[in-house]
């Protein structure tokens, strides 16, 4: 298994050109793999590669890379549904769907949000066809703004 960490020190055999070439080549491979296997902490409204790799049961040697895209959420009244076109083609599966919002009572909520006391205060999140669907509960405060993050595997 490849590690995302690299050695802090490398001894280079400067008096043996063939061994030096081998060590330099391996050092470069280790560095590239360590950098490529780190998760990217960038969140954009355009598609980016996350650095995450998922298993592939059909071809275990070929990991599948994940992609991330963020969406701005506008106002959603209590009891209303907001549809946001996601614009992603070739989706195989979603690995994560999440977000946050601000309400008009000025509190900050996760999306999706589950209420332990009032079912109609919940906020749901799902992807249906070509749209992100956010449903604000009937007795929940109005949502004034928010962000949704989709992470997915595509063809």
N, C-alpha and C positions, 0 to 999 in steps of 0.2 A: 504494500500500500504506500502510496506517495504521501509524504508529509508536507504540510504547508509551512514548515519551519526549516531554515537552512543553518548550517554551521556558521559560527561567528569568526572562525579562523580556518584557514586552509594553507597547508604547507605545499609549496610548489617545487617540484624537482627541476630546478633551473639548469642543472648540469646534464640532464638526460632529455633531449628534444622529443623523443617518441613518447616517453612517459609524461612529459610536460603537456604535450598535445592531448593525451588521454585525460589527464587531470583537468585541464582547462575545459575540454568538451563536456566532461561529466559535471563540472562546476556550473557551466552555463545551463545545462539541462536541469540540474537541481534548482537553480535560481529561477528559471522560467517556470518550472512546474510549481514551485512555492508561490510565486506571484500569481500564476493563473488559477491556483486552487483557493485563493483567498476570496471571500465573498465581497462583492462590491457594495459599498455603503452609499451609493448614489441613487437618489430618487428623482426621476424626471417624468415629464408628461409625454415623453417619447420613449419608445422601447429601448431598453438596455439589457445586456447580458449580465446576470447577477453574480456569476462565478460559482453558483450552486450547481452540483451535478447530482442527478438522480439515477437510480438503478434502471436497468433496462432488461426485463425478463426475457424478451425475445433475443437479445444479443448482449449478454452480461459484460462483455469486454468493451462495449460501446456505451458509455454513460451519456445521458441526455442532459443538455444544458437547460437552465431555466432563464426566463426573461421576466423583466419587471416593467410595469408602466403605472403611472399615477394619474388620477382623475380628480378634478376640482368638483366639489359638490356645492350646488346652489341651495337656495331656500326650499324647505319641505315643510308644509303645514302639518299639524297634528292630523292623523288619519289619512294622510296623502301618500302617494307613491311617486317616486322620481325614477325615470328611465334615462340612462346615459349610454349612448352608443359607445361600445368599447373599441371597435375598429381593428380587432385582432383576427387575422386569418390563420387557418390551419391549427387550431387549438387541439392538442391531444388530451391535456388535463390541466387543471389548476392545482398548484401546490399550496398557495396561500391566497386568501381574500380577507382584507381587513381595512380598517380606517378609523377615523375619529371625526367628531363634529362638535360644533358649539351651538347651544340652544339660546332661545330668547330670554331664558331666565338666567342666562350667563353661567351655565355649567358646561363642562367638557365631558363628552361621552364617547365610549368606544363604539365602533360599528363592526360587527353586530353588537347590540346591547341586550342583555337579558335582565329582566327585573325579577328579583326574588319575591316581591310582594304584589306587583300589579302587572298582569299579562299585557294590558293595553298600553303600557309605558315602554314596551320593547321597540327596538329598531332592528329590522332584518336586512340582510344583505345576501343577494344571490345573483348569479349570471344566468340569464334566460335568453337563449339564442344570441342575437347580436347586441344585447343590452345588459348593462348592470342595472339591477333593480334594487332600490332602497325603499323600504316601507317604514314610515314613521307611525308608531302606535297611536291609536285614537285619543288617548288621554296624555300622551307624551307632550312635552313642550315643543314648540315649533323649532325646527333646525334652521339656523341662519347661514351656516357654511360648514364645509368639511373637506376631507380628502379621502379617497379610496385608493388602495394599493392592490394591484393584481399581480401575482407571480404565477407563471405558467410554463408549460412545455408545449412547443409547437413543432410542426413538421418542418 
